[in-house]
Amino acid sequence: MGAKPAASRAVDAPTLRATATARERETLAFLADLSRTLAVSLDLRKTLSEAVTRVADFMQVEAASLFLLDPESRVLECRICVGPVDITGSRLALGQGVVGRAVAENAAQVVADATTDARVWRAADDDNGFVTRSLVCAPLATADGPIGALEIVNRRDGQPFSDADAELLGIIAAPAALAINNARMAGNLLEQQRLKREFDLARRLQKSMLPKRRRDNFPVIGVNRPAHEISGDFYDHFELADGRVAFLVGDVSGKGLDAALLMVRAASLLRWAGKDGVSPSAWLARANDELCETTQDGRFVCALVGYCDRAATRVHFAGAGFPPVIVRRGGVFTDFPSGGPPLGIMTGLVYEDHEVALDGGTLYAFSDGATDVRDAGGTPIGNEGVRALIARHAESSPHARLRGLLGDLKQLRLVDDTTLLLVETSRAETADVLLDHRIPANAHALRGLRAAIRQALDRLHIEPLLRDRLVLAVDEASANIIRHAYGPERTGEIGLRMLLAGSVLTFELTDTAPRVDPQELRPKPLGECRCGGFGIALIDEVMDSWNIEAAASVHGNRLILRKRLGDPGTDEANEA
């Protein structure tokens, strides 16, 4: 009798090992199939529900549930539940119950006896009559922390759960966590792409509503610079049948896509309201009443509208919550507060008209983005700062002045959309001389020439990539003059004048070398392997046009390179 148990133990050991090996193979097969199913699923919600059911069957438990963590509220919600009682929608705070603790600690929780364990959340059992005897909960772990938990309740054989059960559930939870996390990231990416498409559409729509630059000495010039992807500012100008020029500037409250759409509507409405040539105050009142009927979300629009004659001798305008208009005449600044509340707040408002004789001066209107620009200390520059910038560029031509103003503002910290508009008597546009420089015709002097050009372009706030390409093109042209016009046996000088007329940047290079036949200057194909000729190809690539002509003196040549810059404040500005 005594030998029989020993014999039984000897027989049972291989059987136990075989049983364990079979269970391991079964577990691996289950994990592989579960991972594959989750990885290829197009409907993760349905797949997860089926997966939780399969987990309950594989683990031989009475109930199973999956909780997900809301990233904003940090609350856990039961999304999927399998078993006799449905707890879908139940919510737990981090740290509450076994599920909340598993997520808070990012560690599996084993409860052998639920009747005595203080971690157990008993409210569900109290509500539905289900009796929880034992349970295991594993976090859905990711690299960025747990995103939820997988819980199983009550083994069907009545035995309590063990640490081995917790380890196995943790392994099963891994592919579920990966699938959910990937689905969330894919969803976020799709949402970002959708928003980007919407923003791009709104941005293109906004740009299409800004007026095209007039090149016929038009008296009104404006620029707009968004602080972010899209702008809540706008401006417009158009001619009336009686010969007057109408203009408007607006600033919509708020940010984002809603503000952009309101901007489009407000710009269209203000253009419509001013087409009849009514007084500026009546123009604003008409637009305000119409906007109040269609705007229900508490947003409003600050605006300035007005007219001038084609010669811009007098300006008639009115404002609605807009910053004061500045008139600079003979070096003296005068402010004209716009008066009147913004548009879209309440109907029946009355606005105040202003009429100003410019007498050769300039009217400046600008949104509060200009005054809110921050200096190095983080302080808004205010009206005084804007006046200082206007005075700095006062002697430039109108387009160069706006480019300089906007460039200075960009060097500070823009915190809001910025729109600038000026009205002044039109005059023939003269070229501003930005640089007048001479160097000896030798390669060592080119370094100083490059530095002078770069500094001049930086004063224009040209985008760095375009700036460097322009410097390189002029450097190549100068090197060609030294190498081919003068040659190794001649000495002389190279003169460079850099001019800006409107949006056309011109480089004039002069020398005193023998006359050059323009027909001999041809760019070499870029596929050519031999040295030489690539400088002209580079100039062709960077510049819009160039030509060479005889200098005004008896000897010498004059090489003229031209580059049209985009209008300041637009996406086309400063592009190569």
C-alpha positions as CSV (number, residue, x, y, z in Angstrom):
1,M,0.0,0.0,0.0
2,G,2.8,2.4,0.9
3,A,4.5,2.0,-2.5
4,K,1.4,2.8,-4.5
5,P,1.3,6.7,-4.0
6,A,5.0,6.8,-5.0
7,A,4.2,5.0,-8.2
8,S,1.3,7.3,-8.9
9,R,3.5,10.4,-8.4
10,A,6.0,8.9,-10.8
11,V,3.3,8.4,-13.4
12,D,1.7,11.9,-12.8
13,A,4.8,14.0,-13.3
14,P,5.1,13.5,-17.1
15,T,1.4,13.9,-17.4
16,L,1.6,17.3,-15.6
17,R,4.4,18.4,-17.8
18,A,2.5,17.4,-20.9
19,T,-0.6,19.2,-19.7
20,A,1.4,22.4,-19.0
21,T,3.0,22.2,-22.4
22,A,-0.4,21.8,-24.1
23,R,-1.7,24.8,-22.1
24,E,1.2,26.9,-23.2
25,R,0.7,26.0,-26.8
26,E,-3.0,26.8,-26.5
27,T,-2.1,30.2,-24.9
28,L,0.3,31.1,-27.6
29,A,-2.1,30.1,-30.3
30,F,-4.8,32.3,-28.7
31,L,-2.5,35.3,-28.4
32,A,-1.4,35.0,-32.0
33,D,-4.9,34.8,-33.3
34,L,-6.1,37.7,-31.0
35,S,-3.2,39.9,-32.1
36,R,-3.8,39.2,-35.8
37,T,-7.5,39.9,-35.5
38,L,-6.9,43.2,-33.7
39,A,-4.2,44.2,-36.1
40,V,-6.2,43.8,-39.3
41,S,-9.6,45.0,-38.0
42,L,-11.4,47.8,-39.8
43,D,-14.1,48.1,-37.1
44,L,-12.2,48.1,-33.8
45,R,-15.3,48.7,-31.7
46,K,-16.8,45.4,-33.0
47,T,-13.5,43.5,-32.9
48,L,-12.8,44.6,-29.3
49,S,-16.3,43.4,-28.2
50,E,-15.6,40.0,-29.8
51,A,-12.1,40.0,-28.3
52,V,-13.4,40.6,-24.7
53,T,-15.9,37.7,-25.2
54,R,-13.1,35.4,-26.4
55,V,-10.9,36.5,-23.4
56,A,-13.8,35.5,-21.0
57,D,-14.1,32.1,-22.7
58,F,-10.3,31.5,-22.8
59,M,-9.9,32.5,-19.1
60,Q,-13.0,30.5,-18.1
61,V,-14.6,33.4,-16.2
62,E,-18.2,34.6,-15.6
63,A,-17.7,38.2,-16.7
64,A,-15.1,40.5,-18.3
65,S,-15.1,44.2,-19.1
66,L,-12.9,46.8,-20.8
67,F,-12.5,50.3,-19.4
68,L,-10.9,53.2,-21.3
69,L,-9.4,56.4,-19.9
70,D,-10.7,59.7,-21.2
71,P,-7.5,61.8,-21.8
72,E,-9.2,65.1,-20.9
73,S,-11.5,64.3,-17.9
74,R,-9.1,61.5,-16.7
75,V,-12.2,59.4,-15.9
76,L,-12.4,55.6,-16.7
77,E,-15.5,54.5,-18.5
78,C,-16.6,50.9,-19.2
79,R,-16.9,50.6,-23.0
80,I,-17.4,46.8,-23.4
81,C,-18.9,44.4,-20.9
82,V,-19.5,40.6,-21.2
83,G,-21.4,38.6,-18.6
84,P,-24.8,38.3,-16.8
85,V,-24.8,42.0,-15.8
86,D,-24.2,45.0,-18.2
87,I,-22.1,47.7,-16.6
88,T,-21.4,49.5,-19.8
89,G,-21.2,53.3,-19.2
90,S,-20.1,52.9,-15.6
91,R,-17.5,55.6,-14.7
92,L,-14.6,55.4,-12.2
93,A,-12.1,58.0,-11.1
94,L,-8.4,57.2,-11.2
95,G,-7.6,55.2,-8.1
96,Q,-11.2,54.2,-7.5
97,G,-11.9,50.5,-7.2
98,V,-9.6,47.8,-8.6
99,V,-9.8,49.2,-12.1
100,G,-9.0,52.7,-11.1
101,R,-6.0,51.5,-9.0
102,A,-4.7,49.3,-11.8
103,V,-4.6,52.3,-14.1
104,A,-3.3,54.8,-11.5
105,E,-0.5,52.4,-10.5
106,N,0.0,51.0,-14.0
107,A,0.2,47.5,-12.4
108,A,-2.0,44.4,-12.4
109,Q,-4.4,43.9,-9.4
110,V,-5.3,40.5,-8.0
111,V,-8.3,40.1,-5.6
112,A,-8.6,36.6,-4.2
113,D,-11.5,37.4,-1.9
114,A,-13.7,40.3,-3.0
115,T,-15.9,40.1,0.1
116,T,-13.0,41.4,2.3
117,D,-10.8,43.4,0.0
118,A,-11.1,47.2,0.4
119,R,-10.1,47.8,-3.1
120,V,-13.3,46.4,-4.6
121,W,-15.9,48.9,-6.0
122,R,-19.1,47.3,-4.6
123,A,-21.7,49.8,-6.0
124,A,-22.2,47.7,-9.2
125,D,-23.0,44.6,-7.1
126,D,-25.3,46.5,-4.9
127,D,-27.2,47.8,-7.9
128,N,-27.6,44.6,-9.9
129,G,-27.4,41.8,-7.4
130,F,-24.3,40.2,-9.0
131,V,-21.9,38.7,-6.5
132,T,-18.2,39.3,-7.1
133,R,-16.1,36.6,-5.5
134,S,-12.7,37.2,-7.0
135,L,-11.2,39.3,-9.8
136,V,-8.1,40.3,-11.8
137,C,-7.5,43.6,-13.5
138,A,-4.6,44.4,-15.9
139,P,-3.8,47.9,-17.3
140,L,-3.8,48.6,-21.0
141,A,-0.2,49.9,-21.0
142,T,1.4,52.1,-23.7
143,A,4.6,54.0,-24.0
144,D,2.8,57.1,-22.9
145,G,1.1,55.4,-19.9
146,P,-2.0,53.3,-19.4
147,I,-5.1,54.1,-21.6
148,G,-7.5,51.8,-19.7
149,A,-7.8,48.4,-18.1
150,L,-9.1,44.8,-18.9
151,E,-10.9,43.1,-16.0
152,I,-12.1,39.5,-15.5
153,V,-14.4,38.4,-12.7
154,N,-15.1,35.0,-11.0
155,R,-13.5,31.9,-12.3
156,R,-16.1,29.4,-13.4
157,D,-14.6,26.6,-11.3
158,G,-15.1,28.7,-8.2
159,Q,-11.4,29.0,-7.4
160,P,-9.8,32.4,-6.5
161,F,-7.6,34.1,-9.1
162,S,-3.8,33.8,-8.7
163,D,-0.7,35.8,-9.7
164,A,-0.4,33.5,-12.7
165,D,-3.8,34.5,-13.8
166,A,-2.8,38.2,-13.5
167,E,0.4,37.6,-15.5
168,L,-1.6,35.9,-18.3
169,L,-4.2,38.6,-18.4
170,G,-1.4,41.2,-18.6
171,I,0.0,39.4,-21.7
172,I,-3.5,39.3,-23.3
173,A,-4.0,43.0,-22.6
174,A,-0.9,44.0,-24.6
175,P,-2.2,43.5,-28.1
176,A,-5.6,45.1,-27.1
177,A,-3.7,48.2,-25.8
178,L,-1.6,48.4,-29.0
179,A,-4.7,48.2,-31.2
180,I,-6.6,50.8,-29.3
181,N,-3.6,53.2,-29.1
182,N,-2.9,52.8,-32.9
183,A,-6.6,53.4,-33.7
184,R,-6.6,56.6,-31.6
185,M,-3.5,57.9,-33.2
186,A,-4.9,57.1,-36.7
187,G,-8.1,58.9,-35.7
188,N,-6.2,61.9,-34.5
189,L,-4.2,62.0,-37.7
190,L,-7.3,61.9,-39.8
191,E,-8.8,64.7,-37.7
192,Q,-5.7,66.8,-38.1
193,Q,-5.8,66.2,-41.8
194,R,-9.5,67.2,-41.9
195,L,-8.8,70.3,-40.0
196,K,-5.8,71.2,-42.2
197,R,-8.0,70.8,-45.3
198,E,-10.6,73.1,-43.7
199,F,-8.0,75.6,-42.6
200,D,-6.4,75.6,-46.1
201,L,-9.8,76.1,-47.7
202,A,-10.6,79.0,-45.3
203,R,-7.2,80.5,-45.9
204,R,-7.5,80.4,-49.7
205,L,-11.0,81.9,-49.4
206,Q,-9.7,84.7,-47.3
207,K,-6.8,85.4,-49.7
208,S,-9.2,85.5,-52.6
209,M,-11.2,88.3,-50.9
210,L,-8.2,90.5,-50.3
211,P,-7.9,93.1,-53.2
212,K,-5.3,92.8,-55.8
213,R,-2.5,95.4,-55.8
214,R,-3.2,98.3,-58.0
215,R,-0.2,99.5,-60.1
216,D,-1.8,102.7,-61.4
217,N,-0.8,105.1,-58.6
218,F,-3.9,104.1,-56.6
219,P,-4.3,106.2,-53.4
220,V,-5.1,103.3,-51.1
221,I,-2.6,100.5,-50.2
222,G,-3.1,97.7,-47.6
223,V,-1.3,94.7,-46.2
224,N,-2.4,91.8,-44.0
225,R,-0.3,89.5,-41.9
226,P,-1.9,86.6,-40.1
227,A,-0.4,85.7,-36.7
228,H,-1.3,82.1,-37.2
229,E,-2.6,79.9,-40.1
230,I,-5.6,82.1,-40.9
231,S,-6.5,85.6,-40.2
232,G,-9.4,87.3,-38.6
233,D,-8.4,90.7,-40.1
234,F,-9.3,91.9,-43.6
235,Y,-9.2,95.0,-45.8
236,D,-10.7,96.0,-49.1
237,H,-10.9,98.9,-51.5
238,F,-13.0,99.6,-54.6
239,E,-14.0,102.4,-56.9
240,L,-17.5,104.0,-57.0
241,A,-19.4,105.3,-60.0
242,D,-18.8,108.9,-58.9
243,G,-15.0,108.5,-59.0
244,R,-14.5,108.1,-55.2
245,V,-12.4,105.3,-53.8
246,A,-14.0,103.3,-50.9
247,F,-11.9,101.5,-48.4
248,L,-12.5,99.3,-45.3
249,V,-10.5,97.5,-42.6
250,G,-11.9,94.9,-40.2
251,D,-10.9,92.8,-37.3
252,V,-13.1,89.9,-36.2
253,S,-13.2,88.8,-32.5
254,G,-11.9,85.3,-31.6
255,K,-9.6,82.9,-33.4
256,G,-9.8,79.8,-35.5
257,L,-12.0,78.6,-38.2
258,D,-15.2,80.2,-36.8
259,A,-13.6,83.6,-36.8
260,A,-12.2,83.0,-40.3
261,L,-15.7,82.2,-41.6
262,L,-17.2,85.3,-39.9
263,M,-14.3,87.4,-41.4
264,V,-15.4,86.2,-44.9
265,R,-19.0,87.1,-44.2
266,A,-18.2,90.4,-42.7
267,A,-15.9,91.4,-45.5
268,S,-18.6,90.6,-48.1
269,L,-21.2,92.4,-46.1
270,L,-19.2,95.6,-45.7
271,R,-18.4,95.7,-49.4
272,W,-22.1,95.3,-50.2
273,A,-23.1,97.9,-47.7
274,G,-20.7,100.5,-49.1
275,K,-21.4,100.1,-52.8
276,D,-24.2,102.7,-52.8
277,G,-21.8,105.5,-51.6
278,V,-23.8,106.4,-48.4
279,S,-22.0,108.3,-45.7
280,P,-19.5,106.2,-43.7
281,S,-21.7,106.3,-40.6
282,A,-24.7,105.1,-42.5
283,W,-22.5,102.4,-44.1
284,L,-21.5,101.0,-40.7
285,A,-25.1,101.3,-39.4
286,R,-26.4,99.3,-42.4
287,A,-23.7,96.6,-42.0
288,N,-24.3,96.4,-38.2
289,D,-28.0,95.8,-38.4
290,E,-27.5,93.1,-41.0
291,L,-24.7,91.4,-39.0
292,C,-26.8,91.5,-35.8
293,E,-29.6,89.5,-37.6
294,T,-27.2,86.7,-38.6
295,T,-24.6,86.5,-35.8
296,Q,-25.8,84.6,-32.8
297,D,-22.6,83.4,-31.1
298,G,-21.6,86.6,-29.3
299,R,-18.8,87.4,-31.9
300,F,-18.4,91.0,-33.1
301,V,-16.4,92.9,-35.7
302,C,-14.3,96.0,-35.3
303,A,-14.2,98.0,-38.5
304,L,-13.2,101.3,-40.2
305,V,-14.8,102.4,-43.5
306,G,-14.3,105.5,-45.6
307,Y,-13.9,107.2,-48.9
308,C,-11.4,109.5,-50.5
309,D,-11.2,111.3,-53.9
310,R,-8.9,109.8,-56.4
311,A,-6.2,112.4,-55.6
312,A,-6.6,111.7,-51.8
313,T,-6.9,115.3,-50.9
314,R,-9.7,114.6,-48.4
315,V,-10.8,111.5,-46.5
316,H,-14.2,110.8,-45.1
317,F,-14.4,107.9,-42.6
318,A,-16.2,106.3,-39.6
319,G,-15.1,103.6,-37.2
320,A,-16.8,100.9,-35.1
321,G,-14.6,99.9,-32.1
322,F,-11.5,100.3,-34.3
323,P,-8.2,101.8,-33.0
324,P,-7.7,105.5,-33.6
325,V,-6.7,106.6,-37.2
326,I,-3.4,108.4,-37.4
327,V,-2.8,111.2,-39.9
328,R,0.8,112.3,-40.4
329,R,1.1,115.6,-42.1
330,G,4.4,117.6,-42.3
331,G,6.0,115.4,-39.6
332,V,3.1,116.0,-37.2
333,F,0.8,113.2,-36.0
334,T,-2.9,113.6,-35.3
335,D,-5.1,110.9,-33.8
336,F,-8.8,110.5,-34.8
337,P,-10.6,108.1,-32.4
338,S,-13.1,106.1,-34.4
339,G,-15.9,106.2,-31.9
340,G,-18.9,103.8,-31.9
341,P,-19.1,100.2,-30.6
342,P,-18.2,97.2,-32.7
343,L,-20.5,95.7,-35.3
344,G,-22.8,92.8,-34.4
345,I,-23.6,93.6,-30.8
346,M,-27.0,95.3,-31.0
347,T,-29.1,96.9,-33.7
348,G,-29.9,100.6,-34.1
349,L,-26.5,102.0,-33.3
350,V,-25.3,105.4,-34.5
351,Y,-21.8,106.0,-35.7
352,E,-19.8,109.2,-36.0
353,D,-18.4,110.7,-39.3
354,H,-15.0,112.3,-39.6
355,E,-13.6,114.3,-42.5
356,V,-9.9,115.2,-42.9
357,A,-8.0,117.3,-45.4
358,L,-4.8,115.4,-46.0
359,D,-2.9,118.3,-47.7
360,G,-0.1,116.0,-48.8
361,G,-0.2,113.9,-45.6
362,T,-1.0,110.3,-45.1
363,L,-3.8,108.5,-43.2
364,Y,-2.8,105.3,-41.5
365,A,-5.4,102.8,-40.2
366,F,-4.3,99.6,-38.5
367,S,-5.8,96.8,-36.5
368,D,-4.9,96.3,-32.9
369,G,-2.5,93.6,-33.9
370,A,0.0,96.4,-34.7
371,T,-0.2,98.0,-31.3
372,D,-0.2,94.7,-29.5
373,V,3.1,93.6,-31.0
374,R,5.5,92.9,-28.1
375,D,9.0,94.3,-27.7
376,A,12.0,92.4,-26.3
377,G,10.6,92.8,-22.8
378,G,7.2,91.5,-23.7
379,T,5.5,94.9,-23.5
380,P,3.0,96.0,-26.3
381,I,4.5,98.9,-28.3
382,G,1.1,100.7,-28.4
383,N,0.3,103.8,-30.5
384,E,3.6,105.5,-29.7
385,G,5.5,102.5,-30.9
386,V,3.5,102.4,-34.2
387,R,4.2,106.2,-34.6
388,A,7.9,105.6,-34.2
389,L,7.9,103.0,-36.8
390,I,5.9,105.2,-39.2
391,A,8.4,108.0,-38.7
392,R,11.3,105.7,-39.3
393,H,10.0,104.8,-42.8
394,A,8.3,108.1,-43.6
395,E,10.6,109.1,-46.5
396,S,10.2,105.8,-48.4
397,S,7.7,105.3,-51.2
398,P,4.3,104.0,-50.1
399,H,4.9,100.3,-50.9
400,A,8.5,100.4,-49.5
401,R,7.1,102.1,-46.4
402,L,4.5,99.4,-45.8
403,R,7.1,96.7,-46.4
404,G,9.4,98.3,-43.9
405,L,6.6,98.8,-41.3
406,L,5.5,95.2,-41.6
407,G,9.1,94.0,-41.6
408,D,9.8,95.9,-38.3
409,L,6.7,94.4,-36.7
410,K,7.7,90.9,-37.7
411,Q,11.0,91.4,-36.0
412,L,9.1,91.9,-32.8
413,R,6.6,89.3,-31.5
414,L,3.3,89.2,-33.3
415,V,0.5,88.1,-31.0
416,D,-2.5,88.9,-33.2
417,D,-3.3,89.3,-36.8
418,T,-2.0,92.6,-38.2
419,T,-3.5,94.8,-41.0
420,L,-2.1,98.1,-42.2
421,L,-3.8,100.5,-44.6
422,L,-2.6,103.9,-45.8
423,V,-4.3,106.6,-47.9
424,E,-2.2,109.3,-49.5
425,T,-2.0,111.4,-52.7
426,S,-0.7,109.1,-55.5
427,R,2.5,110.1,-57.1
428,A,4.9,108.6,-59.6
429,E,6.7,105.8,-57.9
430,T,10.4,106.6,-57.5
431,A,13.0,104.1,-56.7
432,D,14.5,104.0,-53.2
433,V,18.3,103.6,-53.2
434,L,19.0,100.9,-50.6
435,L,22.7,100.5,-51.3
436,D,25.4,102.5,-53.2
437,H,28.7,100.6,-52.9
438,R,32.0,100.4,-54.7
439,I,34.8,97.9,-54.5
440,P,38.1,97.3,-56.3
441,A,37.8,94.7,-59.0
442,N,39.5,91.8,-57.2
443,A,38.2,88.6,-55.6
444,H,39.3,89.6,-52.1
445,A,36.8,92.5,-52.1
446,L,33.8,90.3,-52.8
447,R,33.5,89.3,-49.2
448,G,32.7,92.9,-48.2
449,L,30.3,93.3,-51.1
450,R,28.4,90.2,-50.0
451,A,28.1,91.5,-46.5
452,A,26.8,94.9,-47.7
453,I,24.2,93.2,-49.8
454,R,23.1,90.9,-47.0
455,Q,22.7,93.8,-44.6
456,A,20.6,95.8,-47.1
457,L,18.4,92.8,-47.7
458,D,18.0,92.2,-44.0
459,R,16.8,95.8,-43.6
460,L,14.1,94.9,-46.1
461,H,13.3,91.8,-44.0
462,I,13.7,89.5,-47.0
463,E,13.2,85.8,-46.1
464,P,16.7,84.3,-45.4
465,L,16.5,81.7,-48.2
466,L,15.7,84.2,-50.9
467,R,18.2,86.7,-49.4
468,D,21.0,84.1,-49.7
469,R,20.1,83.3,-53.2
470,L,20.1,87.0,-54.2
471,V,23.5,87.5,-52.6
472,L,24.9,84.5,-54.4
473,A,23.6,85.7,-57.8
474,V,25.0,89.2,-57.4
475,D,28.3,87.7,-56.2
476,E,28.5,85.4,-59.3
477,A,27.8,88.4,-61.5
478,S,30.6,90.4,-59.8
479,A,33.0,87.5,-60.1
480,N,32.3,87.3,-63.8
481,I,33.0,91.0,-64.2
482,I,36.4,90.5,-62.5
483,R,37.2,87.3,-64.4
484,H,36.0,88.1,-67.9
485,A,35.4,91.9,-68.3
486,Y,38.6,93.0,-66.5
487,G,40.7,89.9,-66.8
488,P,44.0,89.2,-65.0
489,E,45.9,92.2,-66.6
490,R,43.4,95.0,-65.9
491,T,42.4,96.8,-62.8
492,G,39.4,99.0,-62.0
493,E,36.3,99.2,-59.8
494,I,32.9,97.7,-59.6
495,G,30.0,99.8,-58.5
496,L,26.8,98.4,-57.1
497,R,23.5,100.3,-56.7
498,M,20.6,98.4,-55.1
499,L,17.2,100.0,-55.6
500,L,13.6,99.2,-54.7
501,A,10.7,100.6,-56.8
502,G,7.4,99.3,-55.6
503,S,7.9,95.5,-55.4
504,V,10.8,95.4,-57.9
505,L,14.3,95.0,-56.5
506,T,17.0,96.1,-58.9
507,F,20.8,95.5,-58.7
508,E,22.9,97.8,-61.0
509,L,26.5,96.6,-61.5
510,T,28.8,99.0,-63.3
511,D,32.5,98.7,-64.4
512,T,35.1,100.6,-66.5
513,A,36.3,97.5,-68.4
514,P,36.1,97.2,-72.2
515,R,32.7,97.0,-73.7
516,V,31.1,93.5,-73.7
517,D,29.1,92.1,-76.5
518,P,25.8,90.9,-74.9
519,Q,25.4,88.3,-77.6
520,E,28.4,86.5,-76.3
521,L,26.8,86.0,-72.8
522,R,24.9,82.8,-72.9
523,P,24.2,80.4,-70.0
524,K,25.8,77.0,-70.2
525,P,23.4,74.0,-69.8
526,L,23.5,72.8,-66.2
527,G,24.3,69.3,-67.5
528,E,27.5,70.5,-69.0
529,C,30.5,69.0,-67.1
530,R,33.2,71.6,-68.1
531,C,33.8,74.5,-65.7
532,G,32.6,78.0,-66.5
533,G,29.3,79.5,-67.6
534,F,27.3,78.4,-64.6
535,G,27.2,81.9,-63.1
536,I,24.8,83.1,-65.9
537,A,22.7,80.0,-65.4
538,L,22.4,80.8,-61.7
539,I,21.5,84.4,-62.4
540,D,18.8,83.1,-64.8
541,E,17.4,80.9,-62.1
542,V,17.3,83.5,-59.3
543,M,16.4,86.7,-61.1
544,D,13.3,87.5,-63.0
545,S,15.2,89.3,-65.7
546,W,18.6,90.8,-66.5
547,N,20.4,92.7,-69.3
548,I,23.7,94.3,-70.0
549,E,24.2,97.6,-71.7
550,A,26.9,100.2,-72.3
551,A,27.7,102.4,-69.5
552,A,27.1,106.2,-69.8
553,S,30.9,106.8,-69.9
554,V,33.2,106.1,-72.8
555,H,34.2,102.8,-71.4
556,G,32.5,100.3,-69.2
557,N,29.3,98.2,-68.9
558,R,26.1,98.3,-66.9
559,L,24.6,95.0,-65.8
560,I,21.0,95.2,-64.5
561,L,19.4,92.4,-62.5
562,R,15.8,92.5,-61.5
563,K,13.7,90.5,-58.9
564,R,10.0,91.1,-58.2
565,L,9.2,90.6,-54.6
566,G,5.7,89.6,-53.4
567,D,3.5,92.2,-51.9
568,P,4.3,92.6,-48.2
569,G,2.1,90.6,-45.9
570,T,1.2,88.0,-48.4
571,D,2.4,84.4,-48.8
572,E,4.0,85.4,-52.1
573,A,6.2,87.9,-50.4
574,N,9.9,87.0,-50.1
575,E,9.5,83.8,-52.1
576,A,12.3,82.7,-54.4
